[in-house]
Structure formats: C-alpha cells, structure tokens
C-alpha cells in the first residue's frame, strides 16, 4: 500500500491510495481515509491469502508457514 498526499490533495481534502499488488489507485476523502484504508488492507490480505491457498502454491515456503503461524496465534480461522 502506498499513500500519496500532496499539497493539492490536502487542499481538495483527499488522498490517493495505491495497491502495490495490482497498481490500482483509489482517491478517498481525508475524512474517510481510516475506514477506506482498513477495507483496502483487508482486500489485499484476502487477495494474498487466495494465492497461498491455490493448488500451485508451495506450502513448504517459509513465508507461508510464518503467515499461518501468525494467523493461528491471532485466532484467525483462515
């Protein structure tokens, strides 16, 4: 996730969020930024998790193992 916020954006009361996984840009109002950011991060998480559970994924990858341990520790059911 990249957040773009310049002087013109502040003047307009907006910021731009850019997904690093897809490159998609979203312009949101500053007043909605926190909720939009939470939602977008959840979407990114789901997209990344979908890649992990694909049949071609290497389940012995240390990053996957660390991710699963973190989810289990945090009580997630994914």
Phi and psi in radians as a Rosetta constraint file:
Dihedral C 1 N 2 CA 2 C 2 CIRCULARHARMONIC -2.148 0.35
Dihedral N 2 CA 2 C 2 N 3 CIRCULARHARMONIC 2.394 0.35
Dihedral C 2 N 3 CA 3 C 3 CIRCULARHARMONIC -1.985 0.35
Dihedral N 3 CA 3 C 3 N 4 CIRCULARHARMONIC 2.204 0.35
Dihedral C 3 N 4 CA 4 C 4 CIRCULARHARMONIC -1.865 0.35
Dihedral N 4 CA 4 C 4 N 5 CIRCULARHARMONIC 2.213 0.35
Dihedral C 4 N 5 CA 5 C 5 CIRCULARHARMONIC -2.594 0.35
Dihedral N 5 CA 5 C 5 N 6 CIRCULARHARMONIC 1.883 0.35
Dihedral C 5 N 6 CA 6 C 6 CIRCULARHARMONIC -2.051 0.35
Dihedral N 6 CA 6 C 6 N 7 CIRCULARHARMONIC 3.123 0.35
Dihedral C 6 N 7 CA 7 C 7 CIRCULARHARMONIC -0.993 0.35
Dihedral N 7 CA 7 C 7 N 8 CIRCULARHARMONIC -0.699 0.35
Dihedral C 7 N 8 CA 8 C 8 CIRCULARHARMONIC -1.162 0.35
Dihedral N 8 CA 8 C 8 N 9 CIRCULARHARMONIC -0.681 0.35
Dihedral C 8 N 9 CA 9 C 9 CIRCULARHARMONIC -1.089 0.35
Dihedral N 9 CA 9 C 9 N 10 CIRCULARHARMONIC -0.771 0.35
Dihedral C 9 N 10 CA 10 C 10 CIRCULARHARMONIC -1.071 0.35
Dihedral N 10 CA 10 C 10 N 11 CIRCULARHARMONIC -0.717 0.35
Dihedral C 10 N 11 CA 11 C 11 CIRCULARHARMONIC -1.078 0.35
Dihedral N 11 CA 11 C 11 N 12 CIRCULARHARMONIC -0.598 0.35
Dihedral C 11 N 12 CA 12 C 12 CIRCULARHARMONIC -1.508 0.35
Dihedral N 12 CA 12 C 12 N 13 CIRCULARHARMONIC -0.213 0.35
Dihedral C 12 N 13 CA 13 C 13 CIRCULARHARMONIC 1.338 0.35
Dihedral N 13 CA 13 C 13 N 14 CIRCULARHARMONIC 0.557 0.35
Dihedral C 13 N 14 CA 14 C 14 CIRCULARHARMONIC -2.331 0.35
Dihedral N 14 CA 14 C 14 N 15 CIRCULARHARMONIC 2.923 0.35
Dihedral C 14 N 15 CA 15 C 15 CIRCULARHARMONIC -2.478 0.35
Dihedral N 15 CA 15 C 15 N 16 CIRCULARHARMONIC 2.869 0.35
Dihedral C 15 N 16 CA 16 C 16 CIRCULARHARMONIC -2.022 0.35
Dihedral N 16 CA 16 C 16 N 17 CIRCULARHARMONIC 2.232 0.35
Dihedral C 16 N 17 CA 17 C 17 CIRCULARHARMONIC -1.870 0.35
Dihedral N 17 CA 17 C 17 N 18 CIRCULARHARMONIC 2.308 0.35
Dihedral C 17 N 18 CA 18 C 18 CIRCULARHARMONIC -2.105 0.35
Dihedral N 18 CA 18 C 18 N 19 CIRCULARHARMONIC 2.171 0.35
Dihedral C 18 N 19 CA 19 C 19 CIRCULARHARMONIC -1.323 0.35
Dihedral N 19 CA 19 C 19 N 20 CIRCULARHARMONIC 2.251 0.35
Dihedral C 19 N 20 CA 20 C 20 CIRCULARHARMONIC -1.370 0.35
Dihedral N 20 CA 20 C 20 N 21 CIRCULARHARMONIC -0.384 0.35
Dihedral C 20 N 21 CA 21 C 21 CIRCULARHARMONIC -1.390 0.35
Dihedral N 21 CA 21 C 21 N 22 CIRCULARHARMONIC -0.499 0.35
Dihedral C 21 N 22 CA 22 C 22 CIRCULARHARMONIC -2.118 0.35
Dihedral N 22 CA 22 C 22 N 23 CIRCULARHARMONIC -0.335 0.35
Dihedral C 22 N 23 CA 23 C 23 CIRCULARHARMONIC 1.446 0.35
Dihedral N 23 CA 23 C 23 N 24 CIRCULARHARMONIC 0.020 0.35
Dihedral C 23 N 24 CA 24 C 24 CIRCULARHARMONIC -1.186 0.35
Dihedral N 24 CA 24 C 24 N 25 CIRCULARHARMONIC 2.359 0.35
Dihedral C 24 N 25 CA 25 C 25 CIRCULARHARMONIC -1.836 0.35
Dihedral N 25 CA 25 C 25 N 26 CIRCULARHARMONIC 2.447 0.35
Dihedral C 25 N 26 CA 26 C 26 CIRCULARHARMONIC -2.297 0.35
Dihedral N 26 CA 26 C 26 N 27 CIRCULARHARMONIC 2.225 0.35
Dihedral C 26 N 27 CA 27 C 27 CIRCULARHARMONIC -1.704 0.35
Dihedral N 27 CA 27 C 27 N 28 CIRCULARHARMONIC 2.226 0.35
Dihedral C 27 N 28 CA 28 C 28 CIRCULARHARMONIC -2.290 0.35
Dihedral N 28 CA 28 C 28 N 29 CIRCULARHARMONIC 2.690 0.35
Dihedral C 28 N 29 CA 29 C 29 CIRCULARHARMONIC -1.227 0.35
Dihedral N 29 CA 29 C 29 N 30 CIRCULARHARMONIC 2.546 0.35
Dihedral C 29 N 30 CA 30 C 30 CIRCULARHARMONIC -1.019 0.35
Dihedral N 30 CA 30 C 30 N 31 CIRCULARHARMONIC -0.583 0.35
Dihedral C 30 N 31 CA 31 C 31 CIRCULARHARMONIC -1.208 0.35
Dihedral N 31 CA 31 C 31 N 32 CIRCULARHARMONIC -0.385 0.35
Dihedral C 31 N 32 CA 32 C 32 CIRCULARHARMONIC -1.792 0.35
Dihedral N 32 CA 32 C 32 N 33 CIRCULARHARMONIC 0.067 0.35
Dihedral C 32 N 33 CA 33 C 33 CIRCULARHARMONIC -1.040 0.35
Dihedral N 33 CA 33 C 33 N 34 CIRCULARHARMONIC -0.768 0.35
Dihedral C 33 N 34 CA 34 C 34 CIRCULARHARMONIC -1.115 0.35
Dihedral N 34 CA 34 C 34 N 35 CIRCULARHARMONIC -0.860 0.35
Dihedral C 34 N 35 CA 35 C 35 CIRCULARHARMONIC -1.130 0.35
Dihedral N 35 CA 35 C 35 N 36 CIRCULARHARMONIC -0.698 0.35
Dihedral C 35 N 36 CA 36 C 36 CIRCULARHARMONIC -1.128 0.35
Dihedral N 36 CA 36 C 36 N 37 CIRCULARHARMONIC -0.706 0.35
Dihedral C 36 N 37 CA 37 C 37 CIRCULARHARMONIC -1.125 0.35
Dihedral N 37 CA 37 C 37 N 38 CIRCULARHARMONIC -0.786 0.35
Dihedral C 37 N 38 CA 38 C 38 CIRCULARHARMONIC -1.026 0.35
Dihedral N 38 CA 38 C 38 N 39 CIRCULARHARMONIC -0.802 0.35
Dihedral C 38 N 39 CA 39 C 39 CIRCULARHARMONIC -1.100 0.35
Dihedral N 39 CA 39 C 39 N 40 CIRCULARHARMONIC -0.777 0.35
Dihedral C 39 N 40 CA 40 C 40 CIRCULARHARMONIC -1.172 0.35
Dihedral N 40 CA 40 C 40 N 41 CIRCULARHARMONIC -0.683 0.35
Dihedral C 40 N 41 CA 41 C 41 CIRCULARHARMONIC -1.133 0.35
Dihedral N 41 CA 41 C 41 N 42 CIRCULARHARMONIC -0.639 0.35
Dihedral C 41 N 42 CA 42 C 42 CIRCULARHARMONIC -1.132 0.35
Dihedral N 42 CA 42 C 42 N 43 CIRCULARHARMONIC -0.706 0.35
Dihedral C 42 N 43 CA 43 C 43 CIRCULARHARMONIC -1.095 0.35
Dihedral N 43 CA 43 C 43 N 44 CIRCULARHARMONIC -0.749 0.35
Dihedral C 43 N 44 CA 44 C 44 CIRCULARHARMONIC -1.112 0.35
Dihedral N 44 CA 44 C 44 N 45 CIRCULARHARMONIC -0.751 0.35
Dihedral C 44 N 45 CA 45 C 45 CIRCULARHARMONIC -1.030 0.35
Dihedral N 45 CA 45 C 45 N 46 CIRCULARHARMONIC -0.811 0.35
Dihedral C 45 N 46 CA 46 C 46 CIRCULARHARMONIC -1.087 0.35
Dihedral N 46 CA 46 C 46 N 47 CIRCULARHARMONIC -0.720 0.35
Dihedral C 46 N 47 CA 47 C 47 CIRCULARHARMONIC -1.116 0.35
Dihedral N 47 CA 47 C 47 N 48 CIRCULARHARMONIC -0.741 0.35
Dihedral C 47 N 48 CA 48 C 48 CIRCULARHARMONIC -1.179 0.35
Dihedral N 48 CA 48 C 48 N 49 CIRCULARHARMONIC -0.705 0.35
Dihedral C 48 N 49 CA 49 C 49 CIRCULARHARMONIC -1.139 0.35
Dihedral N 49 CA 49 C 49 N 50 CIRCULARHARMONIC -0.645 0.35
Dihedral C 49 N 50 CA 50 C 50 CIRCULARHARMONIC -1.055 0.35
Dihedral N 50 CA 50 C 50 N 51 CIRCULARHARMONIC -0.629 0.35
Dihedral C 50 N 51 CA 51 C 51 CIRCULARHARMONIC -1.152 0.35
Dihedral N 51 CA 51 C 51 N 52 CIRCULARHARMONIC -0.656 0.35
Dihedral C 51 N 52 CA 52 C 52 CIRCULARHARMONIC -1.112 0.35
Dihedral N 52 CA 52 C 52 N 53 CIRCULARHARMONIC -0.628 0.35
Dihedral C 52 N 53 CA 53 C 53 CIRCULARHARMONIC -1.614 0.35
Dihedral N 53 CA 53 C 53 N 54 CIRCULARHARMONIC 0.106 0.35
Dihedral C 53 N 54 CA 54 C 54 CIRCULARHARMONIC -1.216 0.35
Dihedral N 54 CA 54 C 54 N 55 CIRCULARHARMONIC 2.630 0.35
Dihedral C 54 N 55 CA 55 C 55 CIRCULARHARMONIC -1.038 0.35
Dihedral N 55 CA 55 C 55 N 56 CIRCULARHARMONIC -0.449 0.35
Dihedral C 55 N 56 CA 56 C 56 CIRCULARHARMONIC -1.543 0.35
Dihedral N 56 CA 56 C 56 N 57 CIRCULARHARMONIC 0.000 0.35
Dihedral C 56 N 57 CA 57 C 57 CIRCULARHARMONIC -1.332 0.35
Dihedral N 57 CA 57 C 57 N 58 CIRCULARHARMONIC 2.461 0.35
Dihedral C 57 N 58 CA 58 C 58 CIRCULARHARMONIC -1.473 0.35
Dihedral N 58 CA 58 C 58 N 59 CIRCULARHARMONIC 1.798 0.35
Dihedral C 58 N 59 CA 59 C 59 CIRCULARHARMONIC -1.274 0.35
Dihedral N 59 CA 59 C 59 N 60 CIRCULARHARMONIC -0.085 0.35
Dihedral C 59 N 60 CA 60 C 60 CIRCULARHARMONIC -1.663 0.35
Dihedral N 60 CA 60 C 60 N 61 CIRCULARHARMONIC 0.047 0.35
Dihedral C 60 N 61 CA 61 C 61 CIRCULARHARMONIC -1.120 0.35
Dihedral N 61 CA 61 C 61 N 62 CIRCULARHARMONIC 2.222 0.35
Dihedral C 61 N 62 CA 62 C 62 CIRCULARHARMONIC -0.994 0.35
Dihedral N 62 CA 62 C 62 N 63 CIRCULARHARMONIC -0.560 0.35
Dihedral C 62 N 63 CA 63 C 63 CIRCULARHARMONIC -1.171 0.35
Dihedral N 63 CA 63 C 63 N 64 CIRCULARHARMONIC -0.675 0.35
Dihedral C 63 N 64 CA 64 C 64 CIRCULARHARMONIC -1.137 0.35
Dihedral N 64 CA 64 C 64 N 65 CIRCULARHARMONIC -0.775 0.35
Dihedral C 64 N 65 CA 65 C 65 CIRCULARHARMONIC -1.066 0.35
Dihedral N 65 CA 65 C 65 N 66 CIRCULARHARMONIC -0.776 0.35
Dihedral C 65 N 66 CA 66 C 66 CIRCULARHARMONIC -1.079 0.35
Dihedral N 66 CA 66 C 66 N 67 CIRCULARHARMONIC -0.722 0.35
Dihedral C 66 N 67 CA 67 C 67 CIRCULARHARMONIC -1.079 0.35
Dihedral N 67 CA 67 C 67 N 68 CIRCULARHARMONIC -0.801 0.35
Dihedral C 67 N 68 CA 68 C 68 CIRCULARHARMONIC -1.125 0.35
Dihedral N 68 CA 68 C 68 N 69 CIRCULARHARMONIC -0.724 0.35
Dihedral C 68 N 69 CA 69 C 69 CIRCULARHARMONIC -1.084 0.35
Dihedral N 69 CA 69 C 69 N 70 CIRCULARHARMONIC -0.745 0.35
Dihedral C 69 N 70 CA 70 C 70 CIRCULARHARMONIC -1.083 0.35
Dihedral N 70 CA 70 C 70 N 71 CIRCULARHARMONIC -0.778 0.35
Dihedral C 70 N 71 CA 71 C 71 CIRCULARHARMONIC -1.094 0.35
Dihedral N 71 CA 71 C 71 N 72 CIRCULARHARMONIC -0.770 0.35
Dihedral C 71 N 72 CA 72 C 72 CIRCULARHARMONIC -1.125 0.35
Dihedral N 72 CA 72 C 72 N 73 CIRCULARHARMONIC -0.718 0.35
Dihedral C 72 N 73 CA 73 C 73 CIRCULARHARMONIC -1.097 0.35
Dihedral N 73 CA 73 C 73 N 74 CIRCULARHARMONIC -0.657 0.35
Dihedral C 73 N 74 CA 74 C 74 CIRCULARHARMONIC -1.473 0.35
Dihedral N 74 CA 74 C 74 N 75 CIRCULARHARMONIC -0.024 0.35
Dihedral C 74 N 75 CA 75 C 75 CIRCULARHARMONIC 1.473 0.35
Dihedral N 75 CA 75 C 75 N 76 CIRCULARHARMONIC 0.262 0.35
Dihedral C 75 N 76 CA 76 C 76 CIRCULARHARMONIC -1.323 0.35
Dihedral N 76 CA 76 C 76 N 77 CIRCULARHARMONIC 2.630 0.35
Dihedral C 76 N 77 CA 77 C 77 CIRCULARHARMONIC -1.733 0.35
Dihedral N 77 CA 77 C 77 N 78 CIRCULARHARMONIC 0.129 0.35
